[in-house]
Amino acid sequence: MKNKLLALRFTTALIISFLTTTAQSIKQYNVYKLEKSIGKEVVRFSTPGDLTDLSTQIETKDRGTVMKLSASISFTTGGIKYSSKGNTSRFKTESIDTTVTIKNGFPLTNNGSIALRKSLIDFWKQQGKPQFIINALTGAKISIELLDFENNQLEGSKLNVYKINSGLDELLWLDAQNNAVFLSYCDSEGDKREVIDAKYERFFSDLNQKSNSVLLNTVLSNKSLKGQQHKVIAITGGNIIDVVDNGNVITNSLLVLKDGKISYVGVYDKSAIPANAKLIDATGKYIIPGLWNMHAHLFHPEYLKKELLSGVTSVRDMGNEFDNSVLLLKQANSPDSFIPHVYSAGLIDGKSENSLGTVFASSKQEIEKNIKRYYDAGFNQIKVYTYVKKNDFNTIVKEASKYNMPVVGHLPFGYTLSSFINNGMNSISHVHYFMNSLKWGGNLKEDNKSLLETLLSQRIYVDPTLNVYNLTGDVKLPYYSKIVKLLFDYGIPIVAGTDNEGTIADELNNYVNAGMSPLQAIRSATIVPATVMKTHTLAGSIEKGKQSDVVILNANPLLDIRNLKQINTVVKGEWVINPN
């Protein structure tokens, strides 16, 4: 009898163990940044139902920074318990532990969990698929749309693709059984990430490229962003600022734009206005050339929208996924395009567990292949990153010179600034690289004359990206501002770039705070970048024959640089866009 009881207890324990195991299914997703595997998301689901309780652990490593995040969601009658604690990117964390009522919406944060995005879709379906769901944490609207497009197949089976927007479009792919397959989104650092079910790994490239195309087409089809297209445009009565000739202003002016080019610029002359022109009254307003952002990462097509609405008509993409860059180059630089012109720097890094992206420089053959690939695809420059080795850097410079592609970017580990610029570097991104190479404590200009002369003789230009240091709260920001003023005063070209933080207007405000005049700051985002990019005969100023890329402002930026935010109209080629 005792043995029978023991056997019964053992059998019961096995049954309980089996039920516990089956009630807690586990799924693994792989996490990527710029197509490089950086970690995983492991999800534990409760017994499936309309709304499934789950917990998830996300562990990633991005350029040497180890990040961990734990999150969970559970559904009760009328309520949702939600928690999320940990890193959402290298620079940001979140710590949330709350319970919300279902009538107040769904709790969504930018922690990048594919499982929680799937929970949002389940919740949306249960609520009757409304046009939007309220974010129970912020009160903001979350729009959800089931997309219908070609090529949403996987091994002959149709996938359901949901566009989720709580500020920026994300794409979530679900299979026929309602399982999450792939997520394309941008993290809280603004960088592109992808998450994929491990069993669908072999379809990663296909799903990623399809997602990029869908997201770009969403922006291109945005009628409210496009504005109106006109072959001939006449802007009357405005004050045209000449960024080339000491900021002279043409008052009561006429600017005629025809077929995407400037055909007349001067004082108002009614007889010079073509009969079929679209008239824009700019009386009392100020007209400047379209602005440049010389350090952006166009990980998401919506970033082009942000640039355009802030007056930027030309962007240098300083590192992106190869296929995504090719897609953007093709669309942005087509004659009929309303989005900003795009110039791309092809990213190349040394092979390391901490490297960025998937294009490496670890041998002469690999370097030759990658640089030729960039050139053939229409890239303009080569951007070196942190882990490129010295010998490989020299090979990069040699190979890039064959295709007339300047080498720009970061100061790799193990390099001094002087050796870097003396060995073929054309431009340096991020002003903090100068900190340890400068002599401090005395006369900054005189004590660093040798370095400054080298920068000048080698025709190096610098994009400081002061906005970024504001983001990270860098205590050395006052020193970085001094460096910008030092370089500028010595004649080193400064070009404005945001590195995706804030707007160009914010970056130029930083330069004015550093001691540059408003005109000098505006030049760093107009004629100077056009000159270093060798497009100054086409862009960078308001002159006859140049591209008809102009910005109409409601107030004079020469009096207050912050007036760059007072945008009335942006004209990009033949397109008239009203940001309001």
ZALO-408418 format. One line per field, with one value per residue (C-alpha): residue number from 1; z, y, x. Coordinates in Angstrom, 3 decimals, always signed. Layout:
# ZALO-408418
i <- (NUM  ...)
pz <- (Z  ...)
py <- (Y  ...)
px <- (X  ...)
***
This chain:
# ZALO-408418
i <- (1  2  3  4  5  6  7  8  9  10  11  12  13  14  15  16  17  18  19  20  21  22  23  24  25  26  27  28  29  30  31  32  33  34  35  36  37  38  39  40  41  42  43  44  45  46  47  48  49  50  51  52  53  54  55  56  57  58  59  60  61  62  63  64  65  66  67  68  69  70  71  72  73  74  75  76  77  78  79  80  81  82  83  84  85  86  87  88  89  90  91  92  93  94  95  96  97  98  99  100  101  102  103  104  105  106  107  108  109  110  111  112  113  114  115  116  117  118  119  120  121  122  123  124  125  126  127  128  129  130  131  132  133  134  135  136  137  138  139  140  141  142  143  144  145  146  147  148  149  150  151  152  153  154  155  156  157  158  159  160  161  162  163  164  165  166  167  168  169  170  171  172  173  174  175  176  177  178  179  180  181  182  183  184  185  186  187  188  189  190  191  192  193  194  195  196  197  198  199  200  201  202  203  204  205  206  207  208  209  210  211  212  213  214  215  216  217  218  219  220  221  222  223  224  225  226  227  228  229  230  231  232  233  234  235  236  237  238  239  240  241  242  243  244  245  246  247  248  249  250  251  252  253  254  255  256  257  258  259  260  261  262  263  264  265  266  267  268  269  270  271  272  273  274  275  276  277  278  279  280  281  282  283  284  285  286  287  288  289  290  291  292  293  294  295  296  297  298  299  300  301  302  303  304  305  306  307  308  309  310  311  312  313  314  315  316  317  318  319  320  321  322  323  324  325  326  327  328  329  330  331  332  333  334  335  336  337  338  339  340  341  342  343  344  345  346  347  348  349  350  351  352  353  354  355  356  357  358  359  360  361  362  363  364  365  366  367  368  369  370  371  372  373  374  375  376  377  378  379  380  381  382  383  384  385  386  387  388  389  390  391  392  393  394  395  396  397  398  399  400  401  402  403  404  405  406  407  408  409  410  411  412  413  414  415  416  417  418  419  420  421  422  423  424  425  426  427  428  429  430  431  432  433  434  435  436  437  438  439  440  441  442  443  444  445  446  447  448  449  450  451  452  453  454  455  456  457  458  459  460  461  462  463  464  465  466  467  468  469  470  471  472  473  474  475  476  477  478  479  480  481  482  483  484  485  486  487  488  489  490  491  492  493  494  495  496  497  498  499  500  501  502  503  504  505  506  507  508  509  510  511  512  513  514  515  516  517  518  519  520  521  522  523  524  525  526  527  528  529  530  531  532  533  534  535  536  537  538  539  540  541  542  543  544  545  546  547  548  549  550  551  552  553  554  555  556  557  558  559  560  561  562  563  564  565  566  567  568  569  570  571  572  573  574  575  576  577  578  579  580)
pz <- (+0.000  +0.858  -2.538  -4.328  -2.500  -3.433  -7.064  -7.051  -5.608  -8.212  -11.057  -9.738  -9.569  -13.182  -14.300  -12.430  -13.919  -17.420  -17.042  -15.713  -18.623  -21.282  -19.699  -19.894  -23.503  -24.332  -27.554  -28.653  -31.010  -32.331  -32.127  -34.790  -35.191  -38.736  -39.751  -37.217  -34.510  -31.129  -28.801  -28.135  -26.662  -24.702  -24.054  -21.630  -22.487  -20.305  -21.713  -25.017  -25.211  -26.627  -24.399  -23.215  -20.077  -20.769  -19.481  -21.628  -21.200  -23.761  -23.620  -26.195  -26.683  -28.852  -29.597  -26.303  -24.161  -22.486  -22.118  -20.287  -20.023  -18.276  -19.022  -18.351  -19.013  -17.496  -18.080  -15.436  -15.592  -16.545  -15.934  -17.339  -15.133  -16.903  -15.965  -17.971  -16.438  -18.050  -21.097  -24.138  -25.846  -24.923  -23.480  -22.142  -19.608  -18.395  -15.125  -15.143  -12.843  -13.011  -13.451  -15.872  -16.618  -20.018  -20.753  -20.553  -23.324  -23.689  -21.986  -24.681  -24.329  -26.685  -25.201  -28.523  -27.440  -30.344  -27.880  -26.384  -29.870  -30.561  -27.322  -28.562  -31.780  -29.793  -27.572  -30.634  -32.165  -28.954  -28.843  -32.324  -34.385  -33.781  -35.796  -32.838  -29.307  -26.467  -24.837  -21.220  -20.009  -21.972  -23.334  -26.874  -29.786  -31.189  -34.738  -36.100  -39.705  -41.379  -44.632  -47.928  -50.427  -52.799  -51.756  -48.202  -48.690  -46.856  -48.312  -50.104  -46.960  -46.629  -43.659  -41.964  -41.735  -39.180  -39.220  -35.674  -35.032  -31.628  -33.042  -35.710  -38.011  -36.991  -38.922  -37.197  -39.290  -38.047  -39.601  -40.376  -36.824  -35.387  -34.227  -34.305  -37.070  -37.604  -36.178  -37.766  -35.483  -34.168  -30.583  -28.095  -29.503  -32.911  -34.371  -36.585  -35.038  -36.256  -34.227  -35.811  -34.700  -34.606  -36.790  -39.603  -39.514  -43.131  -44.273  -42.388  -45.383  -47.381  -44.561  -43.740  -47.308  -47.769  -44.540  -45.717  -48.987  -47.269  -44.805  -47.546  -49.739  -46.788  -46.648  -50.422  -50.629  -47.847  -49.743  -46.870  -46.766  -50.526  -50.864  -54.467  -57.520  -59.847  -62.891  -62.419  -59.071  -58.400  -54.854  -54.537  -52.074  -49.773  -48.363  -49.959  -47.807  -49.810  -47.814  -50.202  -50.218  -46.519  -45.846  -48.072  -48.297  -51.443  -50.227  -52.112  -54.240  -56.942  -57.094  -60.099  -60.032  -63.229  -63.774  -60.437  -61.115  -60.162  -63.335  -61.861  -58.617  -58.004  -57.166  -57.859  -61.543  -62.492  -66.131  -65.149  -63.681  -66.080  -66.858  -65.633  -62.365  -58.965  -56.920  -53.336  -51.468  -49.182  -48.223  -44.850  -44.860  -45.304  -47.891  -47.387  -49.314  -48.401  -45.406  -45.240  -42.499  -42.850  -40.218  -40.240  -40.180  -42.321  -40.550  -40.989  -43.936  -41.483  -40.683  -44.188  -43.359  -40.173  -42.104  -44.826  -42.387  -40.555  -43.750  -44.753  -48.482  -48.568  -46.198  -45.816  -44.545  -42.354  -42.028  -42.743  -43.928  -47.461  -49.098  -47.215  -48.429  -52.026  -51.771  -50.371  -52.941  -55.781  -54.518  -53.065  -56.074  -58.761  -60.669  -59.455  -55.761  -53.048  -50.233  -49.528  -51.721  -50.169  -50.172  -48.640  -46.821  -46.881  -43.385  -42.907  -39.569  -38.319  -37.529  -33.794  -31.466  -30.776  -34.389  -36.071  -39.113  -41.414  -43.800  -42.584  -43.348  -42.249  -45.397  -48.581  -50.643  -48.397  -48.477  -52.266  -52.639  -50.191  -51.488  -55.087  -54.031  -52.401  -55.455  -57.890  -55.805  -55.980  -52.574  -52.342  -49.484  -47.222  -43.481  -41.241  -37.818  -34.461  -34.904  -38.217  -37.780  -38.908  -41.847  -42.987  -42.770  -45.136  -47.560  -47.322  -48.222  -51.167  -52.520  -51.990  -53.871  -56.968  -57.088  -55.920  -52.709  -49.717  -46.438  -43.470  -40.034  -36.622  -35.140  -34.788  -31.634  -31.562  -33.859  -32.903  -34.511  -36.257  -37.844  -38.866  -40.803  -42.255  -43.763  -45.988  -43.787  -45.314  -42.506  -38.807  -37.222  -33.555  -31.969  -28.838  -30.823  -30.515  -26.706  -26.030  -28.972  -27.895  -25.382  -22.733  -20.051  -22.096  -25.307  -27.117  -30.581  -30.230  -28.296  -30.957  -34.061  -35.472  -35.393  -36.751  -39.617  -40.457  -40.514  -42.759  -45.158  -45.443  -46.099  -43.301  -42.464  -39.229  -38.323  -34.551  -33.721  -30.578  -30.325  -29.360  -26.316  -25.130  -25.369  -23.351  -20.818  -21.497  -18.900  -21.428  -23.701  -22.847  -24.005  -27.211  -27.924  -27.462  -29.938  -32.537  -32.196  -32.309  -35.498  -37.156  -36.327  -37.827  -41.085  -40.653  -42.400  -39.988  -41.396  -39.415  -38.585  -35.932  -35.721  -35.509  -32.343  -32.518  -35.676  -37.732  -36.218  -32.776  -33.976  -35.478  -32.252  -30.512  -32.910  -32.202  -28.486  -29.140  -30.657  -34.362  -35.898  -37.186  -40.776  -40.118  -38.564  -41.520  -43.937  -42.112  -43.214  -46.747  -48.923  -46.828  -46.996  -50.664  -51.232  -49.380  -51.128  -54.463  -55.344  -54.822  -58.504  -57.958  -54.375  -51.207  -52.192  -54.019  -57.431  -61.007  -62.385  -59.011  -57.612  -56.517  -52.887  -50.633  -47.252  -46.493  -42.877  -40.965  -39.235  -39.849  -38.819  -39.048  -36.023  -34.084  -35.241  -33.496  -36.238  -38.357  -36.592  -37.894  -41.175  -43.444  -46.613  -47.938  -51.668  -52.780  -56.534  -57.959  -54.684  -52.362  -48.811  -45.935  -42.640  -40.868)
py <- (+0.000  +2.366  +1.700  +2.417  +5.758  +6.678  +5.767  +7.821  +10.851  +10.504  +10.256  +13.265  +15.277  +14.382  +15.479  +18.780  +19.308  +18.546  +20.940  +23.676  +23.195  +23.273  +26.296  +28.216  +28.107  +29.767  +31.482  +33.082  +36.020  +37.368  +41.101  +42.993  +46.514  +47.580  +43.923  +42.771  +40.330  +42.042  +39.795  +38.055  +38.379  +35.374  +35.329  +33.153  +32.910  +31.724  +29.521  +31.134  +32.974  +36.190  +38.090  +36.228  +36.985  +37.030  +38.022  +38.844  +39.283  +41.309  +41.060  +42.930  +44.344  +47.422  +48.631  +47.327  +48.467  +45.562  +46.182  +44.247  +44.791  +42.812  +43.366  +41.666  +42.118  +40.375  +40.838  +40.772  +41.652  +45.310  +45.836  +45.419  +45.044  +46.195  +46.483  +47.300  +47.945  +48.291  +49.679  +50.814  +51.919  +52.750  +56.117  +55.580  +53.393  +53.018  +51.851  +51.297  +49.196  +50.039  +48.796  +50.514  +50.016  +48.579  +51.507  +53.797  +51.914  +49.826  +50.476  +50.806  +51.933  +52.001  +48.965  +47.130  +43.959  +42.077  +40.108  +43.245  +44.631  +41.373  +41.866  +45.313  +43.801  +41.186  +43.931  +46.016  +43.082  +42.400  +46.053  +45.751  +47.072  +50.789  +53.427  +54.007  +52.818  +55.192  +54.685  +54.201  +55.550  +58.822  +59.466  +59.603  +57.859  +54.623  +54.018  +50.473  +49.460  +46.068  +46.602  +44.979  +44.859  +42.491  +40.282  +39.725  +35.992  +33.613  +30.127  +30.512  +31.534  +35.055  +37.085  +39.796  +43.041  +45.650  +49.253  +50.582  +54.276  +55.835  +58.541  +56.610  +53.856  +50.311  +47.135  +43.917  +40.749  +37.895  +34.458  +32.730  +31.327  +34.843  +34.299  +37.226  +36.748  +40.052  +43.574  +46.637  +49.673  +52.377  +52.231  +55.097  +56.169  +56.518  +53.616  +50.970  +47.560  +44.363  +41.464  +38.078  +34.692  +32.455  +29.806  +32.353  +33.504  +32.573  +35.076  +37.991  +39.899  +39.458  +40.648  +43.561  +44.833  +44.504  +46.440  +49.224  +49.517  +49.623  +52.295  +54.460  +54.154  +55.303  +58.558  +59.010  +58.636  +61.167  +63.774  +66.252  +66.196  +66.422  +69.755  +70.818  +70.472  +73.449  +73.744  +77.512  +79.333  +83.067  +84.221  +87.934  +90.691  +88.761  +89.560  +87.263  +86.611  +86.203  +83.705  +84.113  +87.905  +88.832  +88.334  +91.158  +91.276  +91.906  +93.615  +93.605  +90.805  +88.465  +84.845  +82.795  +79.024  +77.066  +73.307  +72.889  +75.611  +79.280  +81.309  +84.815  +86.389  +90.124  +93.066  +92.775  +93.135  +92.293  +91.833  +89.014  +86.888  +84.106  +84.046  +80.475  +80.869  +79.734  +82.946  +82.967  +86.274  +86.560  +90.205  +90.838  +87.382  +86.178  +83.715  +81.523  +78.575  +75.125  +73.879  +70.917  +68.311  +66.945  +64.221  +62.222  +58.534  +57.862  +54.656  +55.465  +57.286  +59.469  +61.104  +62.597  +64.098  +65.614  +67.098  +68.568  +70.177  +71.790  +73.403  +70.782  +69.987  +68.090  +65.346  +63.422  +59.937  +58.998  +55.257  +53.001  +49.527  +49.055  +48.101  +50.767  +53.406  +52.228  +52.465  +56.002  +57.169  +55.974  +57.690  +60.887  +61.780  +61.128  +64.342  +64.290  +63.711  +66.016  +64.572  +65.985  +65.191  +62.366  +61.943  +58.686  +57.753  +53.990  +52.666  +50.368  +49.086  +46.708  +43.193  +43.008  +41.863  +45.578  +46.760  +48.448  +47.086  +44.257  +45.846  +45.218  +45.992  +42.994  +42.289  +44.019  +41.876  +42.616  +46.350  +46.374  +44.493  +46.654  +50.016  +49.034  +47.862  +51.226  +53.106  +51.024  +51.644  +55.436  +56.231  +59.476  +58.855  +56.161  +56.469  +54.703  +53.603  +52.864  +49.470  +49.948  +49.024  +51.272  +49.180  +48.661  +52.396  +53.060  +50.496  +52.116  +55.522  +54.069  +52.177  +55.040  +57.413  +55.214  +56.130  +59.738  +58.922  +61.042  +59.194  +60.650  +59.619  +58.584  +58.431  +54.668  +53.227  +53.455  +56.449  +59.929  +62.826  +64.014  +60.654  +60.334  +63.588  +63.127  +59.774  +60.679  +61.551  +64.265  +65.026  +64.346  +63.725  +64.626  +67.363  +65.356  +63.632  +66.870  +66.964  +64.871  +66.273  +69.897  +71.640  +73.289  +75.810  +78.460  +80.314  +77.813  +79.172  +79.671  +76.453  +74.373  +76.170  +73.110  +70.998  +73.820  +74.402  +70.707  +70.714  +73.755  +72.443  +69.046  +70.764  +68.911  +69.882  +69.069  +68.279  +68.881  +67.415  +69.529  +68.444  +64.940  +66.124  +67.908  +64.574  +62.679  +65.482  +65.611  +67.883  +68.768  +70.557  +74.023  +72.747  +71.363  +74.771  +76.375  +73.907  +74.765  +78.470  +77.777  +75.738  +78.216  +81.238  +79.486  +78.860  +75.167  +74.573  +73.734  +71.864  +71.445  +67.997  +66.707  +62.973  +62.612  +64.697  +67.820  +69.910  +71.804  +74.996  +73.647  +72.804  +76.269  +77.833  +75.925  +77.489  +80.983  +80.270  +79.186  +82.597  +82.367  +84.999  +83.959  +84.399  +82.264  +79.583  +79.649  +79.323  +76.115  +74.626  +76.085  +77.149  +75.493  +71.936  +72.448  +73.432  +70.515  +68.125  +69.728  +70.661  +74.419  +75.090  +73.411  +74.225  +76.127  +79.636  +81.492  +82.123  +81.820  +78.317  +76.569  +74.106  +75.746  +74.648  +77.555  +78.214  +81.113  +82.290  +84.496  +86.395  +87.441  +84.747  +87.249  +89.023  +85.855  +82.413  +80.894  +82.408  +79.437  +77.629  +80.181  +78.351  +79.526  +77.516  +75.070  +74.790  +71.689  +71.562  +71.920  +71.123  +73.726  +72.409  +74.194  +72.683  +73.949)
px <- (+0.000  +2.860  +4.496  +1.223  +0.900  +4.454  +3.784  +0.581  +2.395  +5.148  +2.627  +0.734  +3.970  +4.758  +1.290  +1.605  +5.066  +3.764  +0.833  +3.127  +5.518  +2.820  +1.170  +4.431  +5.652  +8.971  +9.954  +13.209  +13.594  +16.882  +17.586  +19.536  +20.873  +21.745  +21.425  +24.025  +22.950  +23.241  +21.243  +17.962  +14.497  +13.227  +9.480  +7.523  +3.820  +0.982  -1.777  -2.801  -6.099  -7.508  -5.093  -2.015  -0.026  +3.681  +7.085  +10.085  +13.814  +15.789  +19.573  +21.658  +25.147  +25.536  +29.078  +30.355  +27.427  +25.615  +21.890  +19.199  +15.473  +12.742  +9.087  +5.774  +2.096  -0.931  -4.629  -7.343  -11.013  -10.996  -7.290  -3.774  -0.718  +2.445  +6.076  +9.200  +12.599  +15.988  +17.795  +15.863  +19.111  +22.706  +21.707  +18.193  +16.419  +12.856  +11.355  +7.604  +5.441  +1.762  -1.785  -4.140  -7.804  -8.693  -10.996  -7.942  -6.152  -3.008  +0.361  +3.050  +6.662  +9.627  +11.354  +11.478  +9.699  +8.147  +6.018  +4.476  +3.755  +1.940  -0.053  -1.046  -2.432  -4.404  -5.816  -6.735  -8.586  -10.478  -11.533  -13.080  -10.134  -10.713  -8.851  -6.581  -5.881  -5.052  -1.667  -2.717  +0.637  +0.751  -2.732  -1.343  -2.995  -1.576  -2.757  -2.870  -3.434  -3.459  -1.597  -2.450  +0.397  +2.106  +5.029  +3.805  +4.342  +6.623  +7.053  +3.720  +1.863  +0.498  +1.697  -0.311  +1.609  +0.545  +1.687  +1.837  +2.402  +2.904  +5.171  +7.044  +5.800  +6.746  +5.978  +4.973  +4.673  +2.444  +2.008  -1.295  -1.392  -1.080  +2.507  +4.944  +7.515  +9.374  +9.465  +11.090  +11.366  +13.704  +14.940  +14.955  +18.343  +16.712  +18.697  +17.150  +16.528  +15.010  +13.594  +12.868  +11.547  +14.614  +12.984  +12.499  +16.121  +16.813  +14.175  +15.705  +17.079  +13.882  +11.611  +13.895  +14.084  +10.333  +9.796  +12.116  +10.196  +6.797  +7.923  +9.432  +6.338  +4.242  +6.207  +6.285  +2.504  +1.873  -0.169  -0.196  +3.622  +4.060  +2.336  +1.806  +4.013  +4.482  +6.705  +6.984  +6.973  +7.320  +8.089  +7.376  +8.157  +10.474  +13.905  +16.495  +19.568  +22.772  +24.852  +27.806  +28.121  +28.344  +24.673  +23.492  +19.720  +17.714  +14.551  +11.235  +12.632  +11.477  +12.583  +11.449  +11.856  +11.372  +11.658  +13.426  +16.014  +16.362  +15.736  +15.552  +16.748  +16.709  +14.508  +10.805  +9.962  +6.399  +7.369  +9.762  +6.941  +5.890  +2.174  +1.734  +3.641  +2.406  +2.562  +3.823  +3.596  +6.640  +6.168  +7.817  +9.417  +12.993  +14.272  +17.329  +18.771  +17.548  +19.522  +21.899  +22.155  +25.675  +25.366  +22.173  +21.335  +18.298  +17.356  +13.683  +12.047  +10.132  +13.484  +13.404  +10.025  +11.426  +14.344  +12.150  +9.727  +12.658  +13.942  +16.520  +16.621  +19.953  +21.099  +24.335  +23.506  +26.470  +25.949  +23.013  +22.128  +23.411  +20.112  +18.205  +20.683  +20.374  +16.590  +16.768  +19.335  +17.144  +13.994  +15.472  +17.562  +14.970  +14.063  +10.466  +11.216  +9.900  +12.027  +15.523  +18.508  +20.536  +24.310  +25.504  +28.688  +29.193  +29.887  +32.871  +34.169  +36.822  +35.669  +34.975  +32.213  +31.694  +31.670  +28.715  +26.924  +27.894  +30.428  +33.967  +37.595  +39.611  +41.658  +42.759  +40.395  +37.438  +38.146  +38.448  +35.167  +33.221  +34.402  +33.690  +30.251  +29.565  +30.814  +28.778  +25.655  +26.041  +27.527  +29.497  +31.925  +33.354  +32.820  +35.314  +34.176  +35.704  +37.362  +39.165  +42.845  +45.703  +46.860  +43.290  +42.638  +45.526  +44.095  +40.658  +42.100  +44.014  +41.018  +38.554  +40.851  +40.530  +36.847  +37.280  +35.419  +36.502  +37.098  +35.239  +34.041  +35.285  +38.745  +39.408  +40.953  +44.733  +44.961  +46.096  +44.303  +47.475  +48.257  +44.632  +44.499  +47.985  +47.054  +44.159  +41.198  +39.011  +36.589  +36.155  +32.774  +32.165  +34.229  +35.096  +37.855  +39.855  +39.823  +42.919  +44.882  +44.662  +46.899  +44.775  +45.592  +47.358  +46.633  +44.444  +45.187  +48.930  +49.544  +47.780  +49.009  +50.776  +47.613  +45.473  +47.894  +47.793  +43.995  +44.062  +46.720  +45.016  +41.669  +39.933  +36.368  +34.558  +30.955  +30.861  +27.375  +26.966  +23.318  +24.460  +26.379  +23.250  +21.425  +24.017  +24.460  +28.192  +29.824  +32.538  +30.069  +31.553  +34.957  +33.468  +31.934  +35.361  +36.847  +34.199  +34.992  +38.744  +38.466  +36.133  +38.305  +41.318  +39.501  +38.672  +35.314  +32.515  +29.519  +26.325  +24.986  +22.616  +23.407  +19.606  +19.325  +17.182  +17.070  +19.625  +18.206  +19.168  +22.679  +23.153  +21.934  +24.739  +27.257  +25.964  +26.208  +29.807  +30.599  +29.774  +27.507  +24.069  +25.303  +28.374  +26.194  +23.774  +26.695  +27.733  +24.398  +24.269  +27.203  +29.947  +28.549  +27.696  +31.324  +32.933  +30.531  +31.543  +27.986  +28.379  +27.606  +24.227  +23.256  +24.073  +22.997  +20.242  +21.757  +20.527  +20.912  +21.072  +18.552  +15.319  +15.647  +14.677  +13.117  +10.781  +10.966  +8.549  +11.366  +14.965  +17.492  +20.368  +18.902  +18.099  +19.232  +16.226  +14.084  +15.168  +12.357  +9.834  +9.311  +6.523  +7.206  +9.781  +10.367  +12.240  +12.611  +9.115  +7.374  +5.850  +5.519  +3.833  +5.071  +1.972)
***
